[in-house]
Amino acid sequence: MNHLSPEQLLQSLQWRYAVKQFDATKKISEAVWNTLEETLVLTPSSFGLQPWKFLVVTDVAIRQQLMAHSWNQPQVVDCSHHVVFAIQKNLGEAQIDRFLDSTAAIRGVARASLDGYRGMMVGNLVQGPRHSIINEWATFQSYIALGNFMTAAAVIGVDTCPMEGIDASKYDEILGLSGSEYQTVVACAAGYRSSADKYASLAKVRYPKSELIRHI
């Protein structure tokens, strides 16, 4: 397998920024978008449980509605693909069992061989201290997916803009999630930057590595 060099990876991350103005005429090709969807699917999660759903919004009329509940940020409409990250609410034993059934089938092992793993997950997420904050835990997982998506996009030359400035409950209404087992937590616009976006040329503001990283 060919891998990016360290220099190429850092160049991609230096190139990336939160796009303020997308070129609405430039669309992500189907092949490139399929690759980015696979990066979402391949995102790691705690226990492997994948407590999420990713809604890819390309319908312009729906995106117009969403923009009104996104601080009127034009990226929602001007981007190529608008991804909404939703968590699976109130994760419990049913979701754990579904994951274990899938694991047993894909890996060709007896379901009973995973009983110990089931007990550990139930003890931690259903009966343990995380149960009272299970939706917050799922939200933490969704941000892993967001970061993975943005990095993968940068590596293949696609621009993104993560968006927390949204009314999640209104998103749920518009996207048909209200009353379902899922709820919106964050969104990310993806596409190609406009040449008129002045933010593309601004220097990144980051604290020195010496302040952020400690070797022990």
N, C-alpha and C positions, 0 to 999 in steps of 0.2 A: 504494500500500500504506500502511495506517495503522500507525504505530509507537507504542510506548509512549513517553511523555515521560520525560526523565531522572529526574524526580521520582517517577514511577510505578515505574520500575525499582528505584530505591533503596528505595522503600517496600516493595516485594515482598521485597527482600533483607533489609531490617530485620525484616520479619515472619517470615521463615524462621528456623528453629532446628532442632536435632537432636531430634526428638520422642522423649520418653521413655515417653509413655503415649498410645496411640492409642485412639480410640473404636471398639471392635470392631463396633458396630452401624451405622457409617457406611461405605458402600462407594463407591468411585469409579465413576461412571457409565461405560457402555461407550464413549460418545462422547469423554469426557475421557480415558479410558485409551488409546483408539486414538490420540489426539493425542500423548500422552506416549510411546507406542511409536514414533511417527513421529520424535519428537525424538531417540530413540536411534539410529534408522536414519540420521538426518541429521547425526549427530555427525561432526566432522572428524577425520581421522587422518593420521599421517605417510605421505606418498606416496599417500594415499587408500586404503590397503590393507585397512582395517577388520579387524584381526586379532582378532575377538571373536565371542562369541555371548551373547545375553541370555536368560536363563531366567526366565520369569514364573511364580512359584509361587503358586497360589491354593488348591490342595488342602489342606484343614486337616490331614489326617493326615500328609501329607508335611511340612508346616510344623511340626507337633509334633515330628517327628523332627529337623528342622533346628534347632529351638530348643534341644534338648539339646546341640547342638554350636555354640551361639552364646552361650556364657556364660549360658544360660537367660534371655536377654533376651526379655521378653514381646512386644516389638514385632513379632517374627517371626510370631507367631500373631495378634496383635490388629490388625495393619495390614490394609489392603484387598488390596494386592498386594505380594508380596515379590520383588524383582528380584535375580537372581544374575548377576554379571558374570564371564564366563569368557573366558580368552584362548585363541587358537589357538596350540598349542604348536609349537615348532621350525619356524617359518615358513621356507619355502625357495622354490625356483624354481617348484614346482608351484602354490603359492598366488599367486605373482607372475604367472604365466601366466594363471591363472584370472581375476585382476583385469584384466589387459590384454585378454583376450578379451571380457570384459564391457564394458570401456571402448570397444573398437572397435565392438561391436554397438550400444551405446546412442548413441554419438556419430556413427555412420555413417562411420567412417574405416577405412582399410586397416590391418590388424593390423601390417603391416611398417612403417608410419609410426611405430609406437611402439617400435621396436627400440632406439632411443637411450635412451629412458626405461627400458626393461627393463635395458639394460646398466648404467645408473646404479644402479638398485635392487639388482640382483644384486651389483654391485661393493661396495655399501655394506652390505647386509643378509646376504648369503650368503658372499661372499668377503672382505669387509672386517672391520673391528674389531668391528662390532656383532654379528657371527655368534656370538661366544662368550657374549653376553648377550642373545640374541634374545628369550628369554621375559621377561626383565626389561624389555626395550624394549616388548614387547607389553603388559605390565602398565602401563607408563606411559601407553600409548594408552587402556587401559580406564578409567583415572582421568579422562581427558578426557571420556569418555562419562558417567562418574558425575557430574562437575561440571555437564555440560550438562543432564543429566536433572534434577538437583536445582534448578538455576536455572529451567529451563522449568516444573517443577512449582510452584515458588514464584510464578511470574508468573501462573499460572492458578489459584492458590489451593489447591494440593494440598500436604500436608505430607510430609516425608521424614525418614528417619534413616539416614545412611550407617553401615555396620557392617563394621569390620575385625576385630572380636572374634569371629571364627568359625574353626572348624577346617576349613580348605579341603579337606583330603583326605577328611574325613567327608562334607562336602557333595558331593564328587565321587561317593562311594559311593552316597549316597542318591539323587542325581539321575541316576545312570547314566552319569557322565562318566569313571569310572575305566577306563583302557585306551583311551580315545578320543583324538582329537586336540585336545581342549579340557580346560582345568582351571580351577577356581574361583579367583578372586583377591579379590573383595570382594562385598558385597551392599548392598542399599538397600531399606528398608521404606518403603512409600508408603500414604498414607491421610489421615485427618483426626484432628487432635489431640483428646484428651479435655479437657473443661473442668476436670478434676481435675489436669491436668499442671502442677505448680507451675513447671516450667522455662519455660513459655511466657511468663511475665511477667518473667523475669530480664533484666537489662540485658546486652547483648552486651559481651564483654571483647575488645577489639581494641587493638593498639598504635596510637598516633597515626599519621596519614598521613605526617607529617613524618619519622617514623622508618622507615617502610616503603617510601616512594617517593622516589627520587632523580632529579632532572632534570639532564641532562647537555647 
